[in-house]
Amino acid sequence: MKARYNRISTANQNLERQLAKQNPDEVLFNDVVSGSVAFADRKSAKDLIAQIESGAISFVVVSSVDRLGRNLHDIINTLEYFNSKGVTLRVDNLGLESMTLGKVNPTFNLIISVMANVAQMERETLLERQREGIAVAKAKGIYTGRVKGSVETDAKVLAKYKDVVKFLKMNKPLRDVKSRCGVSLGTVQKVSALLKKDKDLVNC
């Protein structure tokens, strides 16, 4: 059986680009988590690994290498795990597969190592820019950061997850909404509860 693994960093992002090449025979595993979190520590990735261990999954597709993560060491470890289980990994934007005729593709390994290194460098650059921006803001006295213990209002939560609200209003199953929107089941349940709690907030 084939699987497609998707990852977005925040719930504000969407999965449309990653799902562009999705095939009907692919089982979806979607995570909303930072690329810095180890693959094996992510909720849906754990589910995928469990399916691989059971022998149900033998082919995994990702849209790009950085969906696996943005840490070189972790990406290589994940690839080695797939290889050890005889699982073929396909990276859509490279048009390459990790195994050919049941054997490890050395060209794939080389290219993935380079791309994984680039992904890590991009993350480190982003974090450095973020730190510099915060330092400048603090110097100007305009940076306060998130207020400790602050909680989003119901209206803000519904506004933040507009896609979830839309599909729930269409009476889609909770797990279906989870897959469509790339959020956790807990988030879908939370939004659903808010909609039932106060219907007036739906139009916020």
PAZAPA-4460 file (N, C-alpha, C; in steps of 0.05 Angstrom, whole numbers, plus 32768, in hexadecimal, padded with zeros to 4 digits):
% residues 204
    n_x    n_y    n_z   ca_x   ca_y   ca_z    c_x    c_y    c_z   seq   type   mol
   8011   7FE8   8000   8000   8000   8000   8012   8019   8000     1      M     A
   8008   802E   7FF2   8017   8047   7FF1   800D   805B   8005     2      K     A
   801F   806C   800E   8017   8082   8021   8023   809C   8017     3      A     A
   8015   80B2   801E   8020   80CC   8018   8022   80DB   8033     4      R     A
   803B   80E4   8039   803F   80F3   8052   8041   8111   804C     5      Y     A
   8030   8120   8059   8030   813D   8056   8036   814A   8071     6      N     A
   8044   8161   8070   8049   8170   8088   8047   818E   8083     7      R     A
   8038   819C   8095   8039   81B9   8095   8041   81C1   80B1     8      I     A
   804D   81D9   80B3   8058   81E1   80CD   8042   81EC   80E0     9      S     A
   802E   81FA   80D4   8019   8206   80E5   7FFE   8201   80D8    10      T     A
   7FE9   8203   80E8   7FCE   81FE   80DF   7FC5   8214   80CB    11      A     A
   7FD3   822B   80CA   7FCB   8240   80B8   7FD3   8239   809B    12      N     A
   7FE5   8226   8098   7FED   821E   807D   7FD9   8209   8073    13      Q     A
   7FDB   8203   8059   7FC9   81EF   804E   7FD9   81DA   803F    14      N     A
   7FCC   81C4   8038   7FD9   81AD   802C   7FD6   81AB   800E    15      L     A
   7FC9   81BF   8002   7FC2   81BE   7FE6   7FDA   81B8   7FD4    16      E     A
   7FF0   81C6   7FD8   8008   81C2   7FC7   8013   81A6   7FCA    17      R     A
   8013   819B   7FE3   801D   8181   7FE7   800B   816B   7FDC    18      Q     A
   7FF1   8171   7FDA   7FDE   815D   7FD1   7FDA   815E   7FB3    19      L     A
   7FE8   8170   7FA5   7FE4   8174   7F88   7FE8   815B   7F78    20      A     A
   7FFB   814A   7F81   8000   8131   7F72   7FF6   8118   7F80    21      K     A
   7FE3   811C   7F92   7FD9   8106   7FA1   7FCA   80F2   7F8F    22      Q     A
   7FCE   80D8   7F94   7FC0   80C3   7F85   7FAB   80B7   7F96    23      N     A
   7F95   80AD   7F8A   7F7F   80A2   7F9A   7F87   808A   7FAB    24      P     A
   7F9C   807C   7FA3   7FA4   8064   7FB1   7FB7   8069   7FC9    25      D     A
   7FBC   8083   7FCE   7FCF   808A   7FE4   7FC0   808F   7FFE    26      E     A
   7FC9   8083   8014   7FBF   8089   802E   7FCD   80A2   8039    27      V     A
   7FBE   80B5   8043   7FC9   80CE   804B   7FD1   80CE   8069    28      L     A
   7FE9   80DA   806E   7FF2   80DE   8089   7FFB   80FB   808B    29      F     A
   7FEC   810C   8099   7FF1   8128   809B   7FF9   8131   80B6    30      N     A
   800F   8141   80B8   8018   814B   80D1   8018   816A   80D0    31      D     A
   8011   8176   80E7   8014   8193   80EA   8029   8197   8100    32      V     A
   8042   819A   80F7   8058   819A   810A   8071   81A7   80FD    33      V     A
   8082   81B3   810D   809A   81BE   8103   80AD   81A9   80F7    34      S     A
   80BB   81B1   80E3   80CE   819F   80D6   80E6   8198   80E8    35      G     A
   80E8   81A6   80FF   80FE   81A1   8111   80F8   8189   8123    36      S     A
   80DE   8181   8124   80D6   816A   8135   80DE   8150   8126    37      V     A
   80EB   813E   8133   80F4   8125   8127   80DC   8116   811A    38      A     A
   80E0   810B   8103   80CB   80FC   80F5   80BD   80E8   8107    39      F     A
   80CD   80D8   8115   80C2   80C3   8126   80B2   80CD   813E    40      A     A
   80B4   80E7   8143   80A6   80F3   815A   808B   8101   8153    41      D     A
   8084   8100   8139   806C   810D   8130   8054   80FA   8130    42      R     A
   803D   8105   8136   8026   80F4   813A   801F   80E2   8122    43      K     A
   801B   80EF   810B   8014   80E0   80F3   802B   80D0   80E8    44      S     A
   8043   80DA   80EC   805B   80CB   80E4   805D   80B1   80F4    45      A     A
   8056   80B2   810D   8055   809A   811E   8041   8086   8113    46      K     A
   802A   8090   810B   8016   807F   80FF   8020   8072   80E6    47      D     A
   802E   8081   80D6   803A   8077   80BD   804E   8061   80C3    48      L     A
   805F   8066   80D6   8074   8053   80DE   8067   8039   80E8    49      I     A
   8051   803C   80F7   8043   8024   8100   8038   8014   80E9    50      A     A
   802E   8021   80D4   8024   8013   80BD   803B   8006   80AD    51      Q     A
   8052   8013   80AD   806A   8007   80A0   8072   7FEE   80AF    52      I     A
   8073   7FF0   80CA   807B   7FD9   80DA   8068   7FC1   80D7    53      E     A
   804E   7FC7   80D2   803B   7FB2   80CF   803C   7FA5   80B3    54      S     A
   804B   7FB3   80A1   804E   7FA9   8086   8039   7FB3   8073    55      G     A
   8028   7FC6   807D   8012   7FD0   806C   801B   7FE4   8058    56      A     A
   8031   7FF4   805E   803B   8009   804D   8056   8001   8042    57      I     A
   8059   8003   8028   8073   7FFC   801B   807D   8012   8009    58      S     A
   806D   8028   8007   8074   803E   7FF4   806B   8058   8001    59      F     A
   807D   806B   8004   8076   8085   8010   807D   809C   7FFD    60      V     A
   806B   80AF   7FFB   806F   80C5   7FE9   806E   80DF   7FF9    61      V     A
   8081   80F1   7FF3   8081   810C   7FFF   8084   8120   7FE8    62      V     A
   8079   8138   7FEB   807B   814C   7FD6   8097   8157   7FD3    63      S     A
   80A6   8159   7FEA   80C1   8162   7FE9   80D0   8158   8002    64      S     A
   80EA   8158   8001   80FA   814D   8016   80F5   815B   8031    65      V     A
   80F1   8175   8031   80ED   8184   804A   80D3   817D   8058    66      D     A
   80C1   816D   804B   80A9   8164   8059   80B1   814F   806E    67      R     A
   80C7   8141   8069   80D1   812D   807D   80DD   813C   8094    68      L     A
   80E8   8153   8090   80F4   8163   80A5   8108   8177   809B    69      G     A
   8113   8186   80AD   8127   819A   80A6   8141   8196   80B6    70      R     A
   8145   817D   80BD   815D   8176   80CC   816B   815F   80BC    71      N     A
   8183   8165   80B3   8191   8152   80A1   8193   8136   80AE    72      L     A
   819B   8135   80C7   819F   811B   80D4   8185   810C   80D6    73      H     A
   816F   8119   80DC   8155   810C   80DF   814B   8102   80C4    74      D     A
   814E   8112   80AF   8145   810A   8094   8154   80F1   808B    75      I     A
   816E   80F1   808F   817F   80D9   8088   8176   80C1   8098    76      I     A
   8171   80C5   80B2   8168   80AE   80C2   814D   80A3   80B9    77      N     A
   813C   80B5   80B1   8121   80AC   80A7   8124   809D   808D    78      T     A
   8135   80A6   807B   813A   8098   8062   8146   807D   8067    79      L     A
   8159   807B   807A   8166   8062   8080   8151   804E   808C    80      E     A
   813F   8059   809B   812A   8048   80A7   8118   803D   8090    81      Y     A
   8110   804E   807E   8100   8044   8067   810F   802F   8058    82      F     A
   8129   8033   8053   8139   8020   8044   813A   8005   8053    83      N     A
   813D   8007   806D   8140   7FEE   807D   8126   7FDE   807D    84      S     A
   8110   7FEB   8078   80F6   7FDD   8077   80ED   7FD7   805A    85      K     A
   80FF   7FDD   8047   80F8   7FD8   802B   80E2   7FEA   8021    86      G     A
   80DF   8001   802D   80CB   8015   8025   80D6   8028   8011    87      V     A
   80C9   802C   7FFB   80D2   803F   7FE6   80C8   805B   7FED    88      T     A
   80D9   806E   7FEC   80D2   808A   7FF0   80D3   8099   7FD6    89      L     A
   80BD   80A6   7FCE   80BD   80B7   7FB6   80BB   80D4   7FBE    90      R     A
   80CB   80E5   7FB2   80CA   8101   7FB7   80C0   810E   7F9D    91      V     A
   80A8   8119   7F9E   809B   8123   7F86   80AA   8138   7F77    92      D     A
   80B4   814D   7F85   80C1   8163   7F76   80DC   815B   7F6B    93      N     A
   80E6   8144   7F72   8100   813A   7F67   80FA   8125   7F52    94      L     A
   80E3   8119   7F53   80DC   8103   7F40   80EE   80EB   7F44    95      G     A
   80F6   80E7   7F5D   8109   80D0   7F63   80FD   80BE   7F78    96      L     A
   8106   80A5   7F77   80FE   8091   7F8B   8117   8085   7F98    97      E     A
   8114   807E   7FB2   812B   8075   7FC1   8135   8059   7FBA    98      S     A
   8123   8049   7FAE   812A   802E   7FA7   8122   8028   7F8A    99      M     A
   8133   8018   7F7C   812D   800F   7F61   8132   7FF1   7F60   100      T     A
   811E   7FE3   7F57   811F   7FC6   7F56   8127   7FB9   7F70   101      L     A
   811C   7FC5   7F86   8121   7FBA   7FA0   813C   7FC1   7FAD   102      G     A
   814C   7FD1   7F9F   8166   7FD9   7FA9   8167   7FF7   7FAE   103      K     A
   8178   7FFF   7FC2   817B   801B   7FC8   8186   802A   7FB1   104      V     A
   817B   8041   7FAA   8183   8052   7F94   8199   8065   7F9E   105      N     A
   81B2   8061   7F98   81C8   8072   7FA2   81C6   808F   7F99   106      P     A
   81BB   8093   7F81   81B8   80AF   7F77   81A4   80BE   7F88   107      T     A
   818F   80B0   7F90   817A   80BC   7FA1   8186   80C4   7FBC   108      F     A
   8196   80B2   7FC8   81A2   80B8   7FE2   81B4   80D0   7FE0   109      N     A
   81C3   80D3   7FCB   81D5   80EA   7FC8   81C5   8104   7FC6   110      L     A
   81B1   8104   7FB5   81A1   811C   7FB1   8192   8123   7FCA   111      I     A
   8187   8110   7FD8   8178   8115   7FF0   818A   8121   8006   112      I     A
   81A3   8117   8007   81B6   8123   801B   81BA   8140   8016   113      S     A
   81BD   8147   7FFC   81C1   8163   7FF5   81A8   8174   7FFB   114      V     A
   8191   816A   7FF4   8178   8178   7FF8   8172   817B   8016   115      M     A
   8178   8166   8026   8173   8167   8042   8185   817C   804F   116      A     A
   819E   817E   8045   81B0   8192   804F   81A6   81AE   8049   117      N     A
   819B   81B2   8031   818F   81CC   8029   8177   81D2   803B   118      V     A
   8166   81BE   8041   814F   81C3   8052   8157   81CC   806E   119      A     A
   816C   81C0   8078   8176   81C7   8093   8181   81E3   8092   120      Q     A
   8190   81EA   807E   819C   8205   807B   8186   821A   8079   121      M     A
   8170   8214   806B   815A   8226   8068   814D   822C   8083   122      E     A
   814A   8217   8093   813E   821A   80AD   8150   822B   80BF   123      R     A
   816A   8225   80BF   817C   8235   80CF   817D   8252   80C8   124      E     A
   817B   8257   80AD   817A   8273   80A4   8161   8281   80AD   125      T     A
   814A   8273   80AC   8131   827E   80B4   8131   8285   80D2   126      L     A
   813C   8273   80E2   813D   8277   80FF   8150   828F   8105   127      L     A
   8166   8291   80F6   8178   82A8   80FB   816B   82C2   80F4   128      E     A
   815C   82C3   80DE   814D   82DB   80D7   8138   82E2   80EC   129      R     A
   812B   82CD   80F7   8117   82D1   810B   8123   82DD   8124   130      Q     A
   813B   82D2   812C   8148   82DD   8144   8151   82FA   8140   131      R     A
   815B   8300   8128   8163   831B   8122   814B   832E   8123   132      E     A
   8134   8325   8118   811D   8336   8118   8113   833B   8134   133      G     A
   8113   8327   8145   810B   832A   8161   811E   833D   816F   134      I     A
   8138   833B   816A   814B   834C   8177   8147   8369   8170   135      A     A
   8141   836E   8156   813B   8389   814C   8122   8394   8159   136      V     A
   810D   8383   815B   80F4   838B   8166   80F7   8392   8184   137      A     A
   8107   8381   8192   810B   8387   81AE   811A   83A1   81B2   138      K     A
   812E   83A6   81A1   813D   83BF   81A3   812C   83D7   819F   139      A     A
   8117   83D4   818F   8105   83EA   818A   80EE   83EB   819E   140      K     A
   80ED   83D7   81B0   80D9   83D6   81C4   80BD   83CF   81BA   141      G     A
   80BC   83C1   81A3   80A2   83BA   8198   809D   839C   8198   142      I     A
   80AF   838C   81A4   80AB   836F   81A5   80A2   8367   81C1   143      Y     A
   808C   835A   81C3   8082   8351   81DD   8081   8332   81DE   144      T     A
   807F   8325   81C7   807D   8308   81C7   8061   8300   81CF   145      G     A
   805B   82E7   81D0   8041   82DD   81D8   803E   82DF   81F6   146      R     A
   8027   82E9   81FE   8021   82EB   821A   801E   82CF   8226   147      V     A
   802D   82CA   823B   802D   82B0   8248   8011   82A9   8252   148      K     A
   8008   8291   824B   7FEE   8289   8254   7FD6   8294   8244   149      G     A
   7FDC   82A2   822E   7FC7   82AE   821E   7FB7   8298   8210   150      S     A
   7F9E   829C   820D   7F8C   8289   8200   7F7C   8296   81EA   151      V     A
   7F7A   8289   81D3   7F6B   8294   81BD   7F4D   8292   81C3   152      E     A
   7F3F   82A7   81BB   7F22   82A6   81BE   7F15   8292   81AB   153      T     A
   7EFC   828B   81B0   7EEF   8278   819F   7EED   8283   8182   154      D     A
   7EE7   829C   8180   7EE5   82A9   8166   7EFF   82A8   8156   155      A     A
   7F15   82AC   8164   7F2F   82AB   8157   7F36   828F   814E   156      K     A
   7F2F   827B   815E   7F34   825F   8157   7F25   8258   813D   157      V     A
   7F0C   8260   813C   7EFB   825A   8125   7F06   8269   810C   158      L     A
   7F0F   8281   8110   7F19   8291   80FA   7F34   8285   80F0   159      A     A
   7F43   827A   8103   7F5D   826E   80FC   7F5A   8254   80EC   160      K     A
   7F44   8245   80F1   7F40   822C   80E4   7F27   822D   80D2   161      Y     A
   7F28   8240   80BF   7F11   8244   80AE   7F0B   822C   809D   162      K     A
   7F20   821E   8093   7F1B   8207   8082   7F0E   81F0   8092   163      D     A
   7F16   81ED   80AB   7F0A   81D9   80BD   7EED   81DF   80C1   164      V     A
   7EE7   81F8   80C6   7ECB   8201   80CA   7EBB   81FB   80B1   165      V     A
   7EC7   8201   8099   7EB8   81FD   8080   7EB1   81E0   807C   166      K     A
   7EC4   81CE   8080   7EBE   81B1   807C   7EAB   81A6   8091   167      F     A
   7EAD   81B0   80AA   7E9B   81A7   80BF   7E7E   81AF   80B9   168      L     A
   7E7C   81C7   80AD   7E61   81D1   80A6   7E56   81C0   808F   169      K     A
   7E67   81B3   8080   7E5E   81A1   806A   7E59   8185   8075   170      M     A
   7E5B   8182   8090   7E56   8169   809D   7E69   8153   8095   171      N     A
   7E82   815B   808F   7E96   8147   8089   7E9F   8139   80A3   172      K     A
   7EA6   811F   80A2   7EB0   8111   80B9   7EC9   811F   80C5   173      P     A
   7ECC   811D   80DF   7EE3   812B   80EC   7EFE   8122   80E1   174      L     A
   7F02   8108   80DD   7F1B   80FF   80D2   7F20   8107   80B6   175      R     A
   7F0A   810A   80A7   7F0D   8114   808B   7F16   8131   808B   176      D     A
   7F0A   8141   809E   7F11   815D   80A0   7F2F   8160   80A9   177      V     A
   7F37   814E   80BB   7F53   814D   80C4   7F66   814A   80AC   178      K     A
   7F60   8137   809B   7F71   8132   8084   7F71   8148   8070   179      S     A
   7F59   8153   806B   7F56   8169   8057   7F65   8182   8060   180      R     A
   7F64   8188   8079   7F6F   81A2   8083   7F8B   81A0   808E   181      C     A
   7F95   8187   8092   7FB0   8184   809C   7FB3   818D   80B9   182      G     A
   7F9F   8188   80C9   7FA0   818F   80E5   7F9C   8176   80F6   183      V     A
   7F9F   8178   8110   7F9C   8160   8121   7F7E   815B   8126   184      S     A
   7F78   8142   812D   7F5C   813B   8133   7F52   814B   814B   185      L     A
   7F64   8151   815E   7F5D   8161   8175   7F54   817D   816D   186      G     A
   7F61   8188   8159   7F5A   81A3   8150   7F3E   81A2   8143   187      T     A
   7F39   818E   8133   7F1F   818C   8126   7F09   8188   813B   188      V     A
   7F0E   8178   8150   7EFB   8174   8165   7EF6   818E   8175   189      Q     A
   7F0B   819D   8179   7F09   81B6   8187   7EF7   81CA   8178   190      K     A
   7EFC   81CC   815D   7EED   81DE   814D   7ED0   81D5   814C   191      V     A
   7ECB   81BB   8149   7EB0   81B0   8149   7EA1   81B7   8162   192      S     A
   7EAF   81B5   8179   7EA3   81BB   8192   7E9B   81D8   8194   193      A     A
   7EAC   81EA   818A   7EA7   8206   818A   7E8F   820D   8179   194      L     A
   7E8D   8200   8162   7E76   8205   8150   7E5C   81FD   815E   195      L     A
   7E5C   81E7   816C   7E44   81DD   817A   7E3E   81EF   8192   196      K     A
   7E53   81FA   819E   7E50   820B   81B6   7E43   8225   81B0   197      K     A
   7E4A   8231   819A   7E3F   824B   8193   7E3E   824F   8175   198      D     A
   7E28   8249   8169   7E25   824A   814C   7E29   8267   8141   199      K     A
   7E25   827B   8152   7E29   8296   8149   7E46   829C   8141   200      D     A
   7E59   828C   814B   7E75   8291   8145   7E7D   8287   812A   201      L     A
   7E6C   8277   811D   7E73   826C   8103   7E78   8281   80EF   202      V     A
   7E6B   8297   80F0   7E6E   82AD   80DD   7E82   82C2   80E5   203      N     A
   7E92   82BB   80F9   7EA6   82CF   8102   7EBB   82D5   80ED   204      C     A
***
